[in-house]
Amino acid sequence: MARAVAILRVLLRLRALRPVAILVVRGTAALAAVTRRAASLEPEVAAAAGLAAAGGGARATMALDPPLPEPAAELDALPSEATPAERRFLYAFFAHLWSGSGDVIEVGPFIGGTTRAIATGMLANPRRTPQARLYTYDRFGGYYEPDELAQYLAPLFEAGVLQGAHREAVERAGSFGEVFDAIHRDTPYAELVERRDKPLPDTAEEAARDDGLFELDPGAEPAAIFVDGCKSWYGTKYFMRATLDAARPGAQVIFQDYGWYTCFWIPAFVHAIGDAFAPTAWVDTTYAFHVQTPVAAADVDAVYPDAPDELGVDWFDDAFRQMREDAVRRGDVRAETVLAVQNAAALAYLGETGEARARIERMRGRARFRPLRPMIDAALRSPTYRPGGEQIRL
Ligand SMILES: C[S@@+](CC[C@H](N)C(=O)[O-])C[C@H]1O[C@@H](n2cnc3c(N)ncnc32)[C@H](O)[C@@H]1O
């Protein structure tokens, strides 16, 4: 025990290795006592790891309550599609774990619930260099129907954060770039945020045809990458090859959709990239990894083709089996369930809708998966979608 604590103490002192230390304390139930000792050694890290420990098994491992960051009310003030725990996790991650140098890259901020959590964390990080920026990319429109978007934003109109001119843009075109600017303009973190209206192509045809697509700002140095706008297989490839090519080992990559049942392309990407990524932490559907070895664009091309059809059913079955085994090992029942649904979603995408349906129906009958029955039922109606949003029906 004393020896294990000593090793953790060294890991925690070396800031670059903190993610590894956290992985150690989170990953092994037998180390619960060591974890508590480590927490007393390094409360900052324990707090961040505690936040990460939202999974059932992990919570038992940590036996720590996630502390609320100071600006919790601010994190909750915006409507967001990330859960409150995910926004607290992002805050803690950028306040405590991010090295403070290099830039943060976000794709898919929507109106900026996650942007606020990340930027507030960056602001609280004593190691932040003055040059560090949060570059955030989206298509800033076409996500909700205009009337739905107006409804979603109603609390912000009522609070006076948004005014008549914004209502017009929302109701006319469903666009939310100016809404984003109005929300974040007068905040303490405003100077950190660089908003870019540059969409990801969702198909190779779009990439060949469209202008003004996503590209990293010249000089941007991705030290951390938050992914919430990769809503297609091809978009994921396009974004990851550009950002990883510019990132160095030690960079953090956080996927909000890793545990979202429709987005099988995200865990498939992580699996395909292999040992270049190592897991750091997770909360709800958000999973974080750190880059262990350099990943050039050509490395992505070698393992992740333009479309999943090129890999085939056996590849997906094997990949998701391995990922489920990992989830079982870390006591992550939610991921075990979701990965099985994502496996079926991949099959449906490849045209095997009958097999996909049979597998999800079998899951529905198992007591182990009962806590996620609503998700399983939703997947039975449609487990995933094609670029542009067309639902695949079973
Ligand atoms: C789930 S929402 C993000 C939620 C947000 N992070 C929050 O805190 O509420 C997904 C976002 O991805 C964006 N998105 C979807 N497809 C995209 C694409 N091809 N290129 C850029 N952004 C895209 C949408 O416009 C939307 O803002």
The ligand as an SDF file (V2000), in Angstrom:
LIG
                    3D

 27 29  0  0  0  0  0  0  0  0999 V2000
  -25.4780   18.1020  -29.8360 C   0  0  0  0  0  0  0  0  0  0  0  0
  -25.2420   19.6820  -30.4890 S   0  0  0  0  0  0  0  0  0  0  0  0
  -23.9960   20.3230  -29.4970 C   0  0  0  0  0  0  0  0  0  0  0  0
  -24.4280   20.6610  -28.1150 C   0  0  0  0  0  0  0  0  0  0  0  0
  -23.5340   21.6430  -27.3850 C   0  0  0  0  0  0  0  0  0  0  0  0
  -22.1830   21.1890  -27.2470 N   0  0  0  0  0  0  0  0  0  0  0  0
  -24.1400   22.0640  -26.0660 C   0  0  0  0  0  0  0  0  0  0  0  0
  -23.4310   22.3050  -25.1230 O   0  0  0  0  0  0  0  0  0  0  0  0
  -25.3770   22.1840  -26.0080 O   0  0  0  0  0  0  0  0  0  0  0  0
  -24.4250   19.3620  -32.0070 C   0  0  0  0  0  0  0  0  0  0  0  0
  -23.8700   20.5600  -32.7210 C   0  0  0  0  0  0  0  0  0  0  0  0
  -23.1290   20.0560  -33.8320 O   0  0  0  0  0  0  0  0  0  0  0  0
  -23.3400   20.9000  -34.9250 C   0  0  0  0  0  0  0  0  0  0  0  0
  -23.0920   20.1510  -36.1610 N   0  0  0  0  0  0  0  0  0  0  0  0
  -23.7600   19.0870  -36.6320 C   0  0  0  0  0  0  0  0  0  0  0  0
  -23.2510   18.6940  -37.8150 N   0  0  0  0  0  0  0  0  0  0  0  0
  -22.2250   19.5470  -38.0810 C   0  0  0  0  0  0  0  0  0  0  0  0
  -21.3170   19.6780  -39.1560 C   0  0  0  0  0  0  0  0  0  0  0  0
  -21.3510   18.8550  -40.1980 N   0  0  0  0  0  0  0  0  0  0  0  0
  -20.4050   20.6690  -39.0900 N   0  0  0  0  0  0  0  0  0  0  0  0
  -20.3550   21.5190  -38.0320 C   0  0  0  0  0  0  0  0  0  0  0  0
  -21.1950   21.4480  -37.0020 N   0  0  0  0  0  0  0  0  0  0  0  0
  -22.1250   20.4780  -37.0150 C   0  0  0  0  0  0  0  0  0  0  0  0
  -24.7810   21.3520  -34.7930 C   0  0  0  0  0  0  0  0  0  0  0  0
  -25.0030   22.5440  -35.5160 O   0  0  0  0  0  0  0  0  0  0  0  0
  -24.9120   21.5070  -33.2910 C   0  0  0  0  0  0  0  0  0  0  0  0
  -24.6030   22.8290  -32.9170 O   0  0  0  0  0  0  0  0  0  0  0  0
  1  2  1  0
  2  3  1  0
  2 10  1  0
  3  4  1  0
  4  5  1  0
  5  6  1  0
  5  7  1  0
  7  8  2  0
  7  9  1  0
 10 11  1  0
 11 12  1  0
 11 26  1  0
 12 13  1  0
 13 14  1  0
 13 24  1  0
 14 15  1  0
 14 23  1  0
 15 16  2  0
 16 17  1  0
 17 18  1  0
 17 23  2  0
 18 19  1  0
 18 20  2  0
 20 21  1  0
 21 22  2  0
 22 23  1  0
 24 25  1  0
 24 26  1  0
 26 27  1  0
M  CHG  2   2   1   9  -1
M  END
$$$$
